[in-house]
Amino acid sequence: MTLTFNGEEVETTETGYLVNLEDWNEDLARELAAVEGIELTERHWDVLNYLREEYMDNNQSQPNTRTIVKAMSDAWGESIDQKVLYDLFPLDPSKQGGKIAGLPESRRKGGY
């Protein structure tokens, strides 16, 4: 499949994940988020940047929601729960967030 963005074709999987990690940029992230019905806020960007850093700098790690809760609690200086992340990414913070962050589709099963 392809997504037309800024007059160019961007290759995606059948489920909408980018095929080439190098195609990702912040403008494309906004477009991917819009397709998901999400308008990105600063907190969304914190999660997206965390997911990208974990993938790029930590042996292609794709953290689960529980790990993201811990990381964002530390980053935001407050104790949060899963609901906060699901308010940002209603379908699944790790998977929907990963899609918008331009990461490959996680093959991890649901749960922790």
Secondary structure, 3 states (H helix, E strand, C coil): CEEEECCEEEEECCCCCECCHHHCCHHHHHHHHHHCCCCCCHHHHHHHHHHHHHHHHCCCCCCCHHHHHHHHHHHHCCCCCHHHHHHHCCCCHHHHHHHHCCCCCCCCCCCC
